[in-house]
Amino acid sequence: MKTVRCLIVLVALGMTSCAPVVQSVGPIIRAPEFTGETLVMGDGAVLPVRHWSPKGAPKAVVIGLHGYNDYSNAFAGPAKFWATRGIVTYAHDQRGFGAAPERGIWAGAPGLVGDAVEMARLARRKHPGIPLYFVGVSMGGAVAMLAMTQKFAGKSPADGAVLVAPAVWGRRHMNVFQRSALWFFSHTVPWFPLTGQGLNIKPSDNIPMLRALGRDPLVLKQSRVDSVHGLVDLMDLAFAAAPKLTSPTLALYGEKDEIVPAGPSFEVLKLMARRKATRVAVYAGGYHMLLRGLKARTVLGDIVAWIENTASPLPSKADLAWVETR
């Protein structure tokens, strides 16, 4: 009996010696380079880049940051719309997603944020003197929030940011059982796959688009539990960064969002809305995937209008509704 107990203890100790796997961003070995089709980082990592350009000279630049388990193609529809309004969009597959290195392995907040900042820097070099904005969706919104807190010569890497349903549901908003389970499984079986099956969550009202995502081999259909652990780390950091954002910010949220809960989202939105530089809009009938829903043109049009004049009310009046109800 003692032998059995000893074996159990040894197995338990062996399991708890595991740790979440995080991609290692290597040392700087070269100057970062943007080729138009790829973003080659200083450590040699090659990130695929998609871009959509308007006819003629662009009047603004958007750096698209996709959501969790998605990739740069998430901006195909929105970017085509923005191109008709004179905006050029660049979107890269963030590390661990799409066709980027180490697919499915979490890259860590510093790596994701560093890549976003470098993409913005190189895009500015390509389009000098033109306003540049991050548009971050869900996880990408959290990355954008952290990127905007980075300062270079006293300036943020972009002129402003659009945060679409930013991922801010961190440990602060989890109960003790959720926090404990996440830590335990990510430190014992970090490879364990998680899926959204059985959760009955509706991310969008655009069913054909959702079916296309299900057929897309570059969209991850499951996540390692240690990757989810890393995502929560990122959301914790984004929540803490919210009061530090000083550049013009447009924060968007759908009332029917079932992915990022309204509680933590509204808590962050209220924090950011205290600053005059932040505009908040909540869309009645909007789901988590606001940029690809059936009424996406309304949201996309609001983003264009805000980029053209960050001080003017949005055409949809979704920002006025927020002010009236808060």
N, C-alpha and C positions, 0 to 999 in steps of 0.2 A: 504493500500500500504506500509506504514511504517512497519507494522507487517511482511509482506512478505520479505522486504529488511532485516529486523532483522534476520529472519529465515535463509535467504541465508548466511548472515555473520556468524551466529552461526555454520551452517553446514560447511562452508569453514574453520572456525577456528578449528572445530572438526577434519576435514580431515587432515589439516596441522599439527595437533598435533601427527599424526602417525609418526613412524620412521621405517627405515629398520630393519628387524629382523635378528639378528646375534646369532649364537650358542654361548653359554657361556662355555668357557673352565674352568672347576671347579678347586678348590684348589688341591694341590698335596696331595693324600691320600695313595699312595703306590709307590713302586719302579717300573718304567717301565719294561715291560717284553716282550720278543719276544719268542713265543712258537713254531714258525715254521709255524703255520696256522693263528695265530692272533698276532696283536701288541696291547698289553695292555698298555695304556698310564698312566701317573702319576695321572690323574684325574679319572681313572677307565674306560675311554672310550675304547671300544674294536673295533679295526679296522681289518677287514679280510685281510689276506696276501696270495698272490700266489707266488710260487717260482718254478724256473726251473733250474735244476742242470746238469752240464756236467758229463760225465763218468770220474771218477778219480778226483783228487784234482783240484779245480779251480785255474786259474791263475789271475783272476780279478773278482771283484764284481760290479754289477750294481744295483742301487736303481732306479726303474722305477716310475716316477711320471706322472700319466695319465692326460688327458685334461679335460676340462669343460664338465659336464654331462656324462662323460665316467666313467670307473672304471678299476680296476687292470687287467682285462682280455684283455685290450688293448695291453698288452705286450706278450700275448700268442704266437703269430707268431714270433715276433722279438726275444723273449727270447729263443725259441726253436732253432733258427738259431744261436744265440750267444752261446748256450750250446754246439753246435758242434765245436765251436772254443775255448772251455775251460772256458767260462764265466758263472758264476752263477748269476741269476737275481731274485731280490725280488721286488714285487710291492704290495702296500697296497691300499685299497679303502680309498681315502681321505675323511675326515669328510664331510657329506652331500651328498656323492655320493656312487653309488653301494649299498652294504649292510652295509655301515658304519652308525653310529648313525645320527638321524635327517635328513634323506634323503630329499633333496631339499632345505634345509635351509643353507644359507651361513655360513661358519665356521669362517670367518675372517682370514686375512693374518697371524697374529701371531700364530693362532692355526694350520693352514696348514703348515707353515714353521717349527714350533716347532715339529710337528709330523715327518716331513721329516728328520730333524736333529736327532731326537731320533732313527728313523729307521736306519739311517746311523751309529749311535753310537753302537747300538746293533748288527748290521751286522758286524761291525769291531771286536766286541768282539767275535763273532762266527767264524770269519775268520781273525785272527790276522796276521799282516805282509803282507797282500795281498792288492794290490791297489784297491781302491773303487771309483766309479764314479756315480754321478747322471745322469740319462737320463730323462730329463723333456720334455714333449710334450705340446705345446700350453700353457694352464694354468699351467701345471706342469713345463714348462720351466720357467715361471715367479716365481713359488715357488722355483725352483732350484737356480735361480739367487739370490733371497733373502737369501736362506739357505747358499749359498757360501760366503755371507758377514758376517756370524756369525763366531766368533772366540772363540776358546777354547784353552787356553795355547798358544795363538799366532798362532793357526793353524785352517784352515777351516775344516768343518766336513767331506769333501771328498777330494780326490786327484785332482779332476777336475770335469767338468760338460759338458754334451752334451745337447745343447739347440735346440730342434726340433721345428721350427716355433714358437718361444717363444711369448707369448701373451704380447705385449707391446703397444697396441693401446689404450692409455688412454685419459684422458680429454684434454691433450695437442694437440691431433690430432682431436678433435671433434669441430664442430662449436657450436655457442652459442645456437642454437635451440636444438641440440642433448644433450648438457649438461643440459640445462634447463628442457627438457622433462624428462630426466633420473632422475634428482633430484625431480621434481614435482611428478611423478608417484610413485617413491620409497618411498616418504614421505606422500603420500595420500592413495594409494591403493597398499601397498607393496606386497600383496598376488597376484596381478594381473598376470596371466600366459602369457608368451611370447613363441612363437614357431617360427621356421624358415620357416614355410609354406609361399609360395608366394614370397620368396626372390630370388628364382632361383639361388641358390649358390651350386656349385659342390665341395664338400670337398675332393673327391678322384676319380680316374678313375677305382677303383676296385668296380664295381657295385655289385657283389655277396656279398662282405664284407659289403657294405652299407646296403644291404637288410637284412643281418643277424643282423646288429645293430638295424634295425627297428623292428625286432622280439624279440630282447633281452629285457626282462622285467627290467633288472638292468641298462639299458641305459636310462637316463632321456630324455623324448621327449619334455618337455617344462620347462621353467624356471620362477620362481617368479621374478618380476621386481626388488625387493630389492636384489636378488641374483646377478643379472646382475650389479646392483650398486656396490656390493661388489667386483665383478670381475674387474670392472673398477678401483676401489681403488687399487686392487692388481697390475694391469697393470701400474698404476701410480708409485707405489713403485718400480716395476721391472725396469721401464725406468730410474728412478733416480739411481738405484743400478748399472746400466750397467758400468759406469766409475770406479766403486769401485771393480770390479772383478779382482783379481790378480792371481788366480790359473789357470792352463791350462783349456781352454774352446774351445769347438768345437760348432760352431753355424751353423745350417743348415736351408735352406729356399728353397721352391719350387717356380719357376717363375710363376706358374699358381695358386698360393695360393689365394683363394677368401675369406678366413676367416680373416686372419690378413693382412691388406693392405701393399703393398710394401713400401709406403712412410715411415711410422713409423718403419717398420722392417729394411729398409736400413739405416735409421738414427741411430738406435741402433747398427746395425752391423758395421757401420763405426766407431762409438765410441769405440766399443770393439776391432775392427781390428787394432787400433792404438797400441795395446800392442802385443808384440811378442808372449805372451803366448796364444793368441787367434787365432784360425784358422776358417775362414769363408768359407762356400761352398754353392753355389747356383745351384740348379739342373734344367736344362732346361726340361720342360715338367712335372716337379714335382708339385703335388698338396699339400694342407695343411697337409693331413695325409700321410706324407712321409714314415713312417715306415710300412704302410699297403697298399701302392699303388702297381700297377702292376710291377713297377720296384724297389720294396722295397729292393731286395737283393743287389742292387748296394749301396744303402744308408746304409744298415746294415753292409755290408762289409767295407765301409769307417769307420764306427764307430769302428769296431773291429781293423782295421789297426791303427786308431788314438789311441785307448786304448793301443795297443802294443807299439806304438812309437809316442808320441804326437808331435814330431818335423819333422816327415817325411811327404811328400806330400801324398794326398789321392789317392788310386788306380783309382778312377773315374776321377781324375784331376779336379773335380768341384771346388776345392779350388784355383787352378791355374787360372781357368776361372774368378773367382771373382777378383783375383789380377790384371789380364790383363785388366779387364773392369772398374776397379775403380781407 
